[in-house]
């Protein structure tokens, strides 16, 4: 049975999440007496080294005997160990320029990479991820930002709160004004957003009501793929066809920019998918959407005024409606954008427990027993060689080297 290492997160700013909590690691070692789990020491992890030691888990800087290494964010090139199997979010499947040197270093070091993002059910739905807690924190931040803009109520940062249970208690007695919220998406991120909508007693209404009616209480509308897109020729929406041919579809979101107060964006986006609206939309005199929580956070993506990540300590920035340039938040001539790349870090212990449960349920048995079709489809590199589904990354991975040894 392989030895599994939990690596120290090295990407900056430091991520404090972990793939397995002390209790989960202890459970796995009890269930599999031949299994050994080693935790690399970390000053930033949300569970301390001593918590792992008390759970009977070895804490050591020597991971050389571990065949499988579990992380969360991209591993710095200088920390990669040759000839190992890594699981983490590499953010390379879209040929992200900033991570090309990482991909090339993994090729050079003959690493096997299993990317969490590529672990999917047969229909393409992701098996594991932090999306639910990204939705929780992102939705809270969006509602917080609207309160800061209007001055009608006040919410503290999630990071000031101990855990999810305490976060729920902060909503008791909070009375929101009659704002109108649009929620987009149907995956884990959207489920997290909807959790906050329900906790805040924001009522769901149908799309036609949302567009037509005025309400005396807070409401939201939930727009999924079939509500957002139509084929430009036949006017239909078919999910699988859309995923393969998104460029043949048009987006129906534009009318909501003239009636909604807040957007909670939880849809997946790539270059072929139509944007929700254009930068020119911001300049329309009837534009009302001044608070945007872009939780899936694609720079210049489905939300074109996403100008890039904000730092976690200041998650909201402004975008001037006419110049498109970044400003301070909450200005009269700007739209407020909440865009943070690691939202679950604000509830790290809850998010880590949630992630580890999924890892144990869907992945762990296959990982220690020699593989499965699911793991195979998520394996981007096999001992430094691109697997068949990822041959489109050939130039990205093997082209003129940007990796510095």
C-alpha positions in Angstrom: 0.0 0.0 0.0 1.4 3.4 -0.9 2.6 6.0 1.5 0.7 9.3 1.1 2.1 12.7 1.9 0.2 15.9 2.7 2.4 18.7 1.3 2.9 22.1 2.7 1.2 24.8 0.5 3.9 26.9 -1.1 2.0 29.3 -3.4 1.7 32.9 -2.2 -0.4 34.2 -0.7 -0.4 31.2 1.6 -3.3 28.8 1.3 -4.5 27.4 4.7 -6.6 24.5 3.4 -5.6 20.8 3.4 -6.8 17.7 1.6 -7.3 15.6 4.7 -8.0 16.8 8.2 -6.3 15.1 11.2 -9.5 13.2 12.0 -9.8 12.0 8.4 -6.2 11.0 8.2 -6.6 9.1 11.5 -9.7 7.3 10.2 -7.9 6.2 7.0 -5.0 4.8 8.9 -7.3 2.8 11.1 -9.3 1.5 8.2 -6.1 0.6 6.3 -3.4 -0.6 8.8 -0.8 -0.9 6.1 -1.3 2.7 5.0 1.1 5.4 6.1 0.3 9.1 6.0 3.0 11.7 6.5 2.2 15.4 7.0 4.8 18.0 5.9 5.1 20.7 8.6 3.4 24.0 7.9 3.0 27.2 9.8 0.0 28.3 7.7 -2.3 25.2 7.6 -5.7 25.6 9.3 -5.0 22.4 11.3 -1.7 22.7 13.3 1.1 20.1 13.2 0.3 19.2 16.8 -3.3 18.4 15.8 -2.0 15.8 13.4 0.5 14.5 15.9 -2.3 14.1 18.5 -4.3 12.1 15.9 -1.3 9.7 15.5 -0.1 11.0 12.2 3.6 11.4 11.5 4.7 15.0 10.9 8.0 15.1 8.9 9.8 17.2 6.3 11.0 14.0 4.6 8.4 12.9 2.0 10.9 10.9 0.0 9.2 7.6 0.8 5.7 8.9 -0.2 4.6 7.8 -3.6 1.4 10.0 -3.6 1.5 13.7 -2.6 -1.7 15.6 -1.9 -1.9 19.4 -2.0 -4.4 22.1 -2.8 -3.1 24.9 -5.0 -0.3 25.0 -7.6 3.0 23.6 -6.2 6.0 25.9 -6.6 8.5 24.5 -9.1 11.3 24.5 -6.5 9.2 22.3 -4.2 8.4 19.6 -6.8 9.8 16.1 -6.1 10.7 14.0 -9.1 9.0 10.7 -10.0 6.0 11.3 -7.7 2.2 11.2 -8.2 0.7 14.6 -7.3 -2.9 15.6 -6.8 -3.7 19.3 -6.7 -5.4 22.1 -8.6 -2.8 22.8 -11.3 -4.8 25.4 -13.3 -3.1 24.2 -16.5 -6.0 22.6 -18.5 -6.9 26.0 -20.1 -3.2 26.6 -20.9 -3.0 29.3 -18.2 0.2 31.2 -19.1 1.3 31.8 -15.5 1.5 28.0 -14.9 3.3 26.9 -18.0 6.6 26.7 -16.2 4.9 24.5 -13.6 3.7 22.1 -16.3 7.1 22.0 -18.0 8.8 21.4 -14.7 6.5 18.4 -14.1 7.4 17.1 -17.5 11.1 17.5 -16.8 10.7 15.8 -13.3 8.7 12.8 -14.7 5.8 13.6 -12.4 2.4 12.0 -12.7 -0.3 14.7 -12.3 -3.9 13.9 -11.3 -5.8 17.2 -11.3 -8.7 17.5 -8.9 -10.5 19.7 -11.5 -10.5 16.8 -14.0 -12.1 14.3 -11.6 -15.6 14.1 -13.1 -18.6 11.9 -13.3 -19.4 10.3 -16.7 -21.7 13.3 -17.5 -18.9 15.8 -16.9 -20.0 17.0 -13.4 -17.0 17.4 -11.1 -16.5 14.8 -8.3 -14.7 16.9 -5.7 -13.9 20.5 -5.1 -14.3 23.5 -2.8 -17.1 25.1 -4.8 -19.8 24.8 -2.1 -17.7 26.9 0.3 -16.6 29.3 -2.4 -20.4 29.8 -3.0 -21.0 30.3 0.8 -18.2 32.9 1.2 -18.7 34.6 -2.2 -22.4 35.1 -1.6 -21.8 36.5 1.9 -19.2 38.9 0.5 -21.7 40.0 -2.2 -24.4 40.7 0.3 -21.8 42.4 2.5 -20.7 44.6 -0.4 -24.2 45.7 -1.2 -24.6 46.8 2.4 -21.4 48.7 2.3 -22.5 50.5 -0.9 -26.0 51.4 0.3 -25.3 51.8 4.0 -28.6 50.0 4.8 -27.1 47.3 6.9 -23.6 45.9 7.9 -22.1 42.5 7.7 -18.6 41.5 9.0 -16.1 39.6 7.0 -16.3 35.8 7.0 -12.7 35.7 8.1 -13.7 37.4 11.4 -15.9 34.5 12.2 -14.7 31.2 13.7 -16.6 28.7 11.6 -19.7 28.1 9.5 -21.9 27.5 12.5 -21.0 30.9 13.9 -21.6 32.4 10.4 -25.1 31.2 10.4 -25.8 32.8 13.8 -24.7 36.2 12.5 -27.7 36.2 10.1 -30.2 35.9 12.9 -32.1 39.2 13.2 -30.6 40.7 10.1 -33.4 42.4 8.0 -32.4 43.0 4.4 -34.0 45.7 2.2 -36.0 44.7 -0.8 -33.0 44.0 -3.0 -33.1 41.8 -6.1 -30.4 39.1 -6.6 -29.6 37.1 -9.7 -27.9 33.7 -9.0 -26.3 31.9 -12.0 -25.1 28.4 -12.3 -26.1 24.8 -11.3 -23.0 23.3 -9.7 -21.5 23.3 -6.2 -20.8 27.0 -6.3 -24.5 27.7 -7.0 -25.5 25.4 -4.2 -23.4 27.3 -1.8 -24.9 30.6 -3.0 -28.4 29.2 -2.6 -27.6 28.1 1.0 -26.9 31.8 1.9 -30.0 33.0 0.1 -32.1 30.6 2.2 -30.3 31.5 5.5 -30.9 35.2 4.8 -34.5 34.6 4.0 -34.2 35.9 0.5 -37.2 34.5 -1.4 -37.0 32.8 -4.8 -39.1 34.0 -7.7 -39.5 33.0 -11.3 -37.6 34.7 -14.1 -40.6 36.5 -15.6 -41.7 37.8 -12.1 -38.2 39.0 -11.4 -38.0 40.9 -14.7 -41.5 42.4 -14.4 -42.4 42.9 -10.7 -41.3 45.1 -7.9 -41.2 43.5 -4.4 -41.4 44.8 -0.9 -39.0 42.1 0.4 -35.7 40.6 -0.8 -35.9 38.2 -3.7 -33.6 36.1 -5.9 -33.9 34.4 -9.3 -31.9 31.3 -10.1 -30.8 31.1 -13.7 -29.4 27.8 -15.0 -28.1 27.0 -18.5 -31.5 26.7 -20.0 -32.5 30.1 -18.6 -29.3 31.8 -19.8 -28.6 30.5 -23.3 -30.4 29.7 -26.6 -29.1 28.3 -29.9 -28.9 31.2 -32.3 -30.6 29.2 -35.1 -33.2 26.9 -33.5 -33.8 28.7 -30.2 -33.3 25.5 -28.1 -30.9 24.6 -25.3 -29.3 21.2 -24.9 -26.8 20.9 -22.1 -24.3 18.5 -23.8 -24.5 20.2 -27.1 -23.9 23.6 -25.4 -20.8 22.3 -23.7 -19.4 21.1 -27.0 -20.6 24.0 -29.2 -21.1 27.0 -26.9 -20.1 29.4 -29.7 -23.3 28.6 -31.4 -25.4 30.0 -28.6 -26.4 33.5 -27.5 -26.8 34.7 -23.9 -30.1 36.0 -22.6 -28.9 37.7 -19.4 -28.8 41.3 -20.6 -32.4 42.3 -19.4 -31.4 41.4 -15.8 -28.8 44.2 -15.8 -31.7 46.7 -15.8 -33.7 45.3 -12.9 -31.2 43.4 -10.6 -29.2 44.9 -7.7 -26.8 42.1 -7.1 -25.3 39.3 -9.3 -24.0 36.1 -7.7 -22.1 34.5 -10.6 -21.5 30.7 -10.3 -21.3 29.6 -13.9 -18.4 27.8 -15.6 -16.8 29.8 -18.4 -14.3 29.3 -21.2 -13.4 31.3 -24.3 -16.2 29.8 -26.3 -19.0 30.6 -23.9 -20.9 33.9 -24.5 -20.4 36.5 -21.8 -23.3 37.5 -19.6 -23.1 41.1 -20.9 -20.6 43.5 -22.4 -18.6 46.4 -21.0 -20.9 48.6 -23.1 -23.8 47.4 -21.0 -22.4 49.2 -18.0 -22.9 52.5 -19.8 -26.6 52.1 -20.4 -28.7 54.7 -18.5 -31.1 52.0 -17.1 -28.2 49.9 -15.7 -28.9 48.8 -12.1 -26.4 46.0 -11.4 -23.9 47.8 -9.2 -22.8 44.8 -7.0 -21.3 41.8 -8.7 -19.9 38.7 -6.8 -18.0 36.9 -9.5 -17.5 33.7 -7.5 -16.2 31.5 -10.3 -13.8 34.4 -10.9 -12.6 34.3 -14.5 -10.7 37.5 -15.4 -12.5 39.1 -18.3 -14.7 36.1 -18.5 -18.5 35.7 -18.1 -18.4 38.9 -16.1 -16.3 41.2 -18.5 -15.7 43.8 -15.8 -13.7 41.3 -13.7 -10.3 42.9 -14.0 -8.6 40.2 -12.0 -8.3 38.9 -8.4 -8.7 41.2 -5.4 -6.6 40.4 -2.3 -8.5 38.4 0.3 -8.2 41.2 2.8 -9.9 43.7 0.5 -12.1 41.5 -1.7 -14.1 44.3 -3.5 -12.9 46.8 -6.0 -14.7 49.3 -8.2 -14.8 49.5 -12.0 -15.6 52.8 -13.7 -18.7 52.3 -15.8 -17.4 54.4 -18.7 -13.6 54.0 -18.7 -13.6 50.4 -17.5 -10.6 51.2 -15.2 -10.3 50.0 -11.7 -11.3 52.4 -8.9 -12.0 52.3 -5.2 -15.2 50.4 -4.3 -18.5 52.0 -3.6 -18.2 55.0 -5.8 -21.2 56.4 -7.5 -19.8 56.1 -11.0 -18.4 52.6 -10.5 -19.6 49.0 -10.3 -18.4 47.0 -7.4 -16.8 43.6 -8.2 -16.0 40.9 -5.7 -13.4 38.6 -7.2 -11.1 36.4 -5.0 -9.4 33.3 -6.2 -9.4 31.4 -2.9 -12.7 32.2 -1.2 -12.9 29.0 0.9 -9.8 30.1 2.8 -12.1 32.2 4.9 -13.7 29.1 6.3 -10.7 26.8 6.0 -11.5 24.1 8.5 -15.1 23.6 7.3 -14.0 23.7 3.7 -11.2 21.2 4.3 -13.5 18.7 6.1 -15.9 19.0 3.2 -13.2 18.4 0.6 -11.7 15.5 2.5 -15.0 13.8 2.8 -15.4 13.9 -0.9 -11.9 12.7 -1.5 -12.5 9.7 0.8 -15.9 8.9 -0.7 -15.0 9.2 -4.4 -11.3 9.0 -4.9 -9.3 7.4 -2.1 -10.1 3.7 -2.7 -9.2 3.9 -6.4 -6.0 5.9 -5.5 -4.6 3.2 -3.2 -5.9 0.2 -5.2 -4.1 1.0 -8.4 -6.4 3.3 -10.4 -9.8 3.5 -12.2 -11.3 5.0 -15.4 -12.1 8.1 -13.3 -8.6 8.6 -12.2 -7.3 7.8 -15.7 -9.4 10.6 -17.2 -8.1 13.1 -14.6 -4.4 12.1 -15.2 -2.9 14.9 -17.2 0.7 13.6 -17.0 1.9 10.0 -16.7 5.5 10.1 -15.6 6.0 13.4 -17.3 4.2 12.5 -20.5 0.9 14.0 -21.6 -2.0 11.5 -21.6 -4.2 11.2 -24.6 -7.1 13.5 -23.4 -4.6 16.3 -22.9 -2.6 16.1 -26.1 -4.0 19.5 -27.0 -1.5 20.9 -24.4 1.5 19.6 -26.4 3.0 23.0 -27.3 2.2 24.3 -23.8 3.9 21.4 -22.1 6.7 20.5 -24.5 7.3 23.8 -26.5 10.1 26.2 -26.0 11.0 25.8 -22.3 10.1 28.5 -19.8 11.1 26.3 -16.9 14.2 27.3 -15.1 15.9 24.5 -13.2 
